[in-house]
Amino acid sequence: MSSSELDSIRIQISETDSNLLSLIAKRQKLTAKVAETKVKNNISVRDKAREEQLLLRLIKQGQEHGLDPHFITKLFQVIIEDSVLQQQSMLHQWANPNSSLKTNRVAFLGKKGSYSYLATQKYFSRRPGELVEIGCKSFAQIIHKVESNEADFAVLPIENTSSGSINEVYDQLQHTKLSIIGELTHPIRHALLVPEGVANAQIRTIYAHPQVFAQCSHFLAEFGNVEVKTCDSTSDAMVKVSEIGSESVAAIGSAESGKFYGLKDIKSNLANQKENHSRFIVVAADSIKVPLQVPAKTTVIMSTVQSPGALCDALVVLKQNNINLTKLESRPITGNPWEEMFYVDVEGNIEDGPMQMAFDQLRGMTRYFKVLGCYPVEEVSPTRIAATEALIEKD
């Protein structure tokens, strides 16, 4: 094939890509009309049966064009997920007409390139308004920025699949009047980062955030004799290594973010668990209203009376009202030795009948009970079809 023929094919591919983008944009506009109809008729955002029928039809149509069923499945799982998130975002805006801001001032831990920075970028990419980034050195400073109206929102890591709950954040929530208004889960991919110019790294010192060291403890144990130095954030660790510029120092952080500071990764997948994710919460001064059509989660804190089975009795109330408990965390109550405050995440909307009944009961049987926030479930479970392999036509 001559170069002119190759150029001609590439031009056709580019034109096809442009047509695909136009069609995706057209689909998103139709999604907006669907969302409007669901608001008017109080219809749930997701219709799993229809999604499955749609996916089955698309797989069969794709086969007629010689397309692999697994490819079609992955492609339209992404498209359906985007459609669901777009609808949820629009429903949120209609339910909270005063929540859209021209600028979103967001406080987070670290500087550009920290995992909290990446989570902030991901969450607010679907929200209207310009993003104003406010990097902070501590969780207390992040909370203060919102409490003092220096920021509109805060993004806080709350737990990690490898290192568990981030207790300092739970302790901050115990003493603030801010409300949780959102959540997201972000993949955490740790890499060993050194300056770009280093050819043969002889690492003797590694910089990282304490949570990162906890998540990569197996790697550090195997690494051998190396000094670990903690930093306030992963971005601070990358800045430090970039400034030192030595073959003997390295940072642990995101390979993508390392490029911001002239760093390259020499080893990846360092976390103890290869499926390493962190859950972040988004907090603001005011609570939000979550439409009943949108899957929701509610977080409360409570302290029970000091009697045998008190916590069990409280949890039975959730079971009796068919409310699914997704998280239970205990933290010491400051100034009250041996007493615990319980953080509880449940699936459901605070405006739903069973949730209101359960919370009324819990208020009557606990020493302290407070709703920290009701917010949309950000993660969209992919549309699945049983025995997809059966759809694959055999030659």
N, C-alpha and C positions, 0 to 999 in steps of 0.2 A: 504493500500500500504506500502510495506516494505521500509526501508531506501535505500537498494540496488537498488530497482526499481526506486525510486525517483532520485537517483544519475544517473542512466542510462538515464532517461528522460532529466535531466538537461544537460548531456553530449550531447544529440541529439540537444537540444535547442542551446547550445553553437556552435555546428557545423553548425547549420542552420544560426545563426547570422553571423558567419564567411563567409558563402556562400553569404549572403545578402551583406556584406561589399565588397566582391570581385565583385559582380554584379554591385553595385553602382559605384565602381571605374572604371569598364569597361564602364558604361554608361557615366561617365565623360570624358573618353578618346574619346568616340564617339562624345560627345558635342564639344570637341576641333576641331574635323574634320568638324563638322557642321559650327563652327565659321569661319574656314579657307575658306570654300566654300562661305559663306556669304560675306567675304571680297572680294573675287575674282569677285563675281557677283553683288556686291552692293545691297544685300538683307537685309531688316530690321531684327533686332534681334528677334523681337516678331511677331508671326503669330497667332493672337487670334483665328481665325477660326480653324486652325490645333490643337491648344492647347485644344479647346473645344471638337473637334472630338476625340482626344486622350483620354481625360478624360472620355468621354462617353463610349468609347470602353473598357477602363480599369474598369470602374464601372460595366459594363455588365459581363466582364470576372471575376471580383471579386465575383459577385453574384453567378456565376457558382461554385465557391469554397466556398460558404457560408459566404463571407465577407460582412460586412456592407457598403453600398454605402457612408455613411458619413465618415467612416474611410478611405476608398479609396480616397475620395475627399481631405481630409486633408493631407493624406500622399503624394499624387502626386502634390498637390499645393506647398508643401515644395520642392519637387524634381524639379518641373518646375521652381520655383523661383531660386533655386540654379543654375540650368542650364542657366537661363537668366543672372544671375550675373557673372557666369564664362565666358560666351560668351562676355559680355560687358567688363570684365576685359582684356580678350585676345585681343579684338578689340582695346582697349585703348593702350595696349602695342605695338601693330603693328603700330598704328597711331603716337605713341610717343616713338620711339625706344631708345631715350636717357634718358627716364624718370625712367627706372628701376635702383635702387641703391642697392649696397651690404648691406648698412645699411640705415635705415630710422630714422633719428633723429627727433623726434616729440615733440614739446612743447605743454603743456596743463595745465589747471588750477588744482592746488592741487598736492597731492601725490597719491600713490597707493591706489585705492579704491574710489577716487572721481568719480563723474558721467562723467566728462571729460576723466578720465583715462579709464573707461569702454567703452566709445564711441571710444576712440583711439584704444583700443584693438580690438573692433568690426570692425572698418574700415580697419585697416592695416592687419587683419588676412587674407584678400584676396589679399594682395599685396606682391610681392616677396621681399626678403631682410630681414635682421635682424632688429627688432624694438629696437631702443634706446630711452628710455623714459626720458623726461626732464620736471619735475614738476616745475611749476611757481606759484608765489604768486599773480599775477595780470594779467589782459588782456594786459596792456601796456608792461609788461615784456615778455609775450608770443610773441607779435608782434615783439618786439626788438630782440628776439632770432633768428627769421628768417631773419629779415632785416640785422643783423650783421653776418649772415652765421654761427651762433652757432647751428642752427637747420635747417633742410630741409623743415619741414612742421609745421603747427600749427593747432590745433583743437580748435574751439571756439564755445560755445553755442550761438545761435543767437535768438531763441525764444522758448517759452514753451506754451503748450496748456492751462495751468492754469494761469500763471502769465504774459503771453504776451511777447512782444519783450524785449530783453536785450539791453537797450539803449547805455550802455557803449561800447559794441562791435561795434554797428553801428557808434559811434563817432570815434572809432579807425580806422575803415575802411575808414572814410572820409579823413584821413591824411596819409595813407600808400600807397606805390606803389606795395604791394603784390597783387597777383591774387587769386581768389577763384577757386580751381581746383576740389572740390568735396563737397558732402553733405551726411548726414545720419540722420535718425530719430531714437532715442533710447528711450525705455520705462523708465520712472522714477517712481520707486516704493519706496516711503518714508516709513521708519519704525522708531519707537522710540527705541533707542539702549541704553543699560546699560551694565556695566561690567558683565562678565560671573558669577562671584561669588556672585552677588547681589541676595538675595532671595526675599526681600520685599522692592521694590523701593518706596521711599518717595520723589518724584522728586520736587525740588524747582528751579532748573536752567536747561535750555535747550540750547545747543550750536548747531549752524547751520549756513549755508551760508544765506545771506539776501534773495536771490531768493527762497530758501527753505522755509523760514518763510512766504514769500508771498504766496507760493503755498499751505501752510498748515494753513492758517489763520483761517479757520473755526475750525479746530481741536484745535488750541491754544486758541481760544475764549471759547470753551467748557471746556478746561482743567482747567481753573480757574486761581488762583493766582500763576503764575510761572514767573520767570525772564528769559528773552531771551537774549542770548549773541551771537553776530555775529562773524563769522570766515571767513577767506579768501576763504575757500573751505569746502566741506563736509568732506574730509579726515582730514583737520585740526581740525574740530569739533570732529571727532572720536578719533584722537590722544589725544586731550585735555581731553576727558572723560576717556579714557584709563589710562592716567597719574594720573588723580585725584583719580579714583577708588572708588568713593563714591556712596552710595545708593541714594544720593540727586541730582545727576547730570545725565543728559542724552544727547544724540546727536540725530539728525534726519539725516538719510542717508540710504544707501542701506543695507539691511540685509545681503546680500552676502558679501559686502565689510566690514561690521562690524566684520566679522570673522577674517579679517587680523589683527585686533587690540584687539582681545579678547573680543568682545562685542556680546551681544545677543539681539534679538528684542523681545519686550514685547507687541508691538502693531503695526499693519501694515496698509497699505492703508490710509495714513494720508492726502493725497492731497485733495484739494477741489473738483477736478474732478478725478474720478476714472480712466478714460482713460487719464493718464497723460504722455505726451511725450515731449521731447525736441529735437529741430532740431539743428544740429551742422553743421558748415561749415569747410572745410579744405582749408587752404591757403598756398601758396608757392611763391617763388621769381619770378618764370616764369609761364606764362599761359600755357595751354595745348590745344591740338587739339582734338575735340570730333568727332569721325566718324559719318557721317550722318545716319548710320544704328542704332545708339544708341540714345534713348530718352534723350534730353538735356534740361537744364535750363540755363538761362542767367540772370545775375544780373548787373544792371547799377545804377549809381547815376547821378542826374541831378538837376539843379536849373533853374526855369523858369523866364521869364521876369516878372516884376512887373506890370501886367495889368489884368483886369477882364477876367476870363475864360482861362488864359494861361495854367494852369495845365490840364483843361478839353480838350483843343485843343491838348495837347501832348498825352493824353490818347486816343483821337479819332484816332490818327495816328496808334496806336496799333490795334484798332478795324478794321480800314480800311484794314490793312494788315493781318487780321485774326490771330492775335497773342493774346494768352490767358494770361491775367495778373493774377498772383497768389499771389503777395504781394506788398503792397504800404505802405511805412513807411516814415514819415517826421522827420527830426532832425534839430535843430537850426544851422545856419552857424556861426561858431566862428568868432567874430569881426564884424558881420553884424546883428545888432539887428533887430528882427522881420522878418528876411529872413530865408527861409527853404531850406534844401537840401532833395531831395526825393530819396529814395531807392526803386528800382523797380525790382521785380522778374517776369520773363516771361518764358513761356514754348517755347522752340525752340533753334535752333542751330545758332550761330552767322554767320556761313558760308552758311546758307540757304538764298535763294533769297529774300523772303518776309521780313526776319529779317534785311538783309542788306539795303533794301529799306526803311524800317521803321526807322532804326537808322540814315540813311543819312538825312531823313526828320527832325528827332529830333535834330540832330546836328545843323541844320540850323535855328531852332526856339527856342532853349534854350540858356541860358547864359553860362551854363557849362554842359558838357555831357561826361561821362567816363564809359567804360565797366569794371566792377570789375572782371568779369570772366564768362566763358562758361564752363559748367561741366556736367557730366552725372547725370541723375536722378537715385539716389541710391535705392529708394523704388520701389519694384516690386509689382504691383497690382495683387492679386491672380486670377488665371483662374477660372471663374465662369460658371455654367450651369443653365439656367433658369429651374425652377420647378424640381430640383433634386429629390424631394420626389416622383415624378411621376415614377421614375426609380425603386423605391423600390418594389420588388415583394411581393404581399400579400400572406399570407398562405391560 
